[in-house]
Amino acid sequence: MSENPMFLRQRLRDRLKKGREAAGLTQQQVADAFGWSPSKVIRIENGKIGVSVTDAMALVSRYGIEASDGSDLIELARKARQPSWYAPYKEVMSPELEAYIAYEESASIVRNYERNVMPGLLQTEEYARALLRALQDELDDAATRQLELRVELRMQRQKALAVNEAEFFFILDESVLRRVVGSDAVMRQQYETLLRVNEQPNVTVLYVPFAEGVYPLFRTPYQIFEFATENDDLVAYLEGPGGEALLNERAAVSGNRKEPADYLDAFWDVEKTRAKPITREVLFGSAEAAAS
């Protein structure tokens, strides 16, 4: 599992909150014990501010956390303060994308459903550049620089696929395969890359044919992240016209919004009953596949 600083900060604050609750202390009592403002404890536990190693040591002692667990927490605080590899790309990253990347490289299983375009982890550089350029309203010097940063960030993210401890499952609506992004040449290269990546032992790429019609949650692209440790929640990331959203199992769900487990159930359903293997014939047609 990758030691992504943002993911480690989340794990640290969750474990510190559990430690405080296990000690039977309120946030106010902790603040009073250290002469802190109550807002500092609140911000530590909701992730608004980081936790210094010194503060982590003080909290471990105050909560009466056992030596071995306390040492783990202090080491977690130390690692969580290291800069992330994607720090140079912060100007083109939303907070949701930063969290997404932290989950993506820290999860033991990543499931990704896409209905419109190729998933970022599977895109070639040419496909990514053509896609992002088509989505730009204008391309002055500043916009061009940011576009190239986004392409570079996307290519750097793909290193996660080489971590064989992690498994990646992709389900693509057939529209992803048929929509031309850039040019026919760009698409041919993208198809070849898709087939090559699908040969990796930790990667599975499937698609849902148009003939399958409507299927569960087909209208919204989503990703699901599972983690190796039982203390870490299942997380879902959604993309829609209104923006991005991150959901986890412990977050309060309002209205008709679904939980991460609902997206996992839908993914499994589609994977087992609707999705088909990606093959050369599917991508290039039977005549060209036979010729190759």
Secondary structure in CASP SS format (residue, H / E / C, confidence):
PFRMAT SS
TARGET T0000
AUTHOR 0000-0000-0000
METHOD secondary structure of the structure
MODEL  1
M C 1.00
S C 1.00
E C 1.00
N C 1.00
P H 1.00
M H 1.00
F H 1.00
L H 1.00
R H 1.00
Q H 1.00
R H 1.00
L H 1.00
R H 1.00
D H 1.00
R H 1.00
L H 1.00
K H 1.00
K H 1.00
G H 1.00
R H 1.00
E H 1.00
A H 1.00
A C 1.00
G C 1.00
L C 1.00
T C 1.00
Q H 1.00
Q H 1.00
Q H 1.00
V H 1.00
A H 1.00
D H 1.00
A H 1.00
F H 1.00
G C 1.00
W C 1.00
S C 1.00
P H 1.00
S H 1.00
K H 1.00
V H 1.00
I H 1.00
R H 1.00
I H 1.00
E H 1.00
N H 1.00
G C 1.00
K C 1.00
I C 1.00
G C 1.00
V C 1.00
S C 1.00
V H 1.00
T H 1.00
D H 1.00
A H 1.00
M H 1.00
A H 1.00
L H 1.00
V H 1.00
S H 1.00
R H 1.00
Y H 1.00
G C 1.00
I C 1.00
E C 1.00
A H 1.00
S H 1.00
D H 1.00
G H 1.00
S H 1.00
D H 1.00
L H 1.00
I H 1.00
E H 1.00
L H 1.00
A H 1.00
R H 1.00
K H 1.00
A H 1.00
R C 1.00
Q C 1.00
P C 1.00
S C 1.00
W C 1.00
Y C 1.00
A H 1.00
P H 1.00
Y H 1.00
K H 1.00
E H 1.00
V H 1.00
M C 1.00
S C 1.00
P H 1.00
E H 1.00
L H 1.00
E H 1.00
A H 1.00
Y H 1.00
I H 1.00
A H 1.00
Y H 1.00
E H 1.00
E H 1.00
S H 1.00
A C 1.00
S C 1.00
I E 1.00
V E 1.00
R E 1.00
N E 1.00
Y E 1.00
E E 1.00
R C 1.00
N C 1.00
V C 1.00
M C 1.00
P C 1.00
G H 1.00
L H 1.00
L H 1.00
Q C 1.00
T C 1.00
E H 1.00
E H 1.00
Y H 1.00
A H 1.00
R H 1.00
A H 1.00
L H 1.00
L H 1.00
R H 1.00
A H 1.00
L H 1.00
Q C 1.00
D C 1.00
E C 1.00
L C 1.00
D C 1.00
D H 1.00
A H 1.00
A H 1.00
T H 1.00
R H 1.00
Q H 1.00
L H 1.00
E H 1.00
L H 1.00
R H 1.00
V H 1.00
E H 1.00
L H 1.00
R H 1.00
M H 1.00
Q H 1.00
R H 1.00
Q H 1.00
K H 1.00
A H 1.00
L H 1.00
A H 1.00
V C 1.00
N C 1.00
E C 1.00
A C 1.00
E E 1.00
F E 1.00
F E 1.00
F E 1.00
I E 1.00
L E 1.00
D E 1.00
E H 1.00
S H 1.00
V H 1.00
L H 1.00
R H 1.00
R C 1.00
V C 1.00
V C 1.00
G C 1.00
S C 1.00
D H 1.00
A H 1.00
V H 1.00
M H 1.00
R H 1.00
Q H 1.00
Q H 1.00
Y H 1.00
E H 1.00
T H 1.00
L H 1.00
L H 1.00
R H 1.00
V H 1.00
N C 1.00
E C 1.00
Q C 1.00
P C 1.00
N C 1.00
V E 1.00
T E 1.00
V E 1.00
L E 1.00
Y E 1.00
V E 1.00
P C 1.00
F H 1.00
A H 1.00
E H 1.00
G C 1.00
V C 1.00
Y C 1.00
P C 1.00
L C 1.00
F C 1.00
R C 1.00
T C 1.00
P C 1.00
Y E 1.00
Q E 1.00
I E 1.00
F E 1.00
E E 1.00
F C 1.00
A C 1.00
T C 1.00
E C 1.00
N C 1.00
D C 1.00
D C 1.00
L C 1.00
V E 1.00
A E 1.00
Y E 1.00
L E 1.00
E E 1.00
G E 1.00
P C 1.00
G C 1.00
G E 1.00
E E 1.00
A E 1.00
L E 1.00
L E 1.00
N E 1.00
E C 1.00
R C 1.00
A C 1.00
A C 1.00
V C 1.00
S C 1.00
G C 1.00
N C 1.00
R C 1.00
K C 1.00
E C 1.00
P H 1.00
A H 1.00
D H 1.00
Y H 1.00
L H 1.00
D H 1.00
A H 1.00
F H 1.00
W H 1.00
D H 1.00
V H 1.00
E H 1.00
K H 1.00
T H 1.00
R C 1.00
A C 1.00
K E 1.00
P E 1.00
I C 1.00
T C 1.00
R H 1.00
E H 1.00
V H 1.00
L H 1.00
F H 1.00
G C 1.00
S H 1.00
A H 1.00
E H 1.00
A H 1.00
A H 1.00
A H 1.00
S C 1.00
END
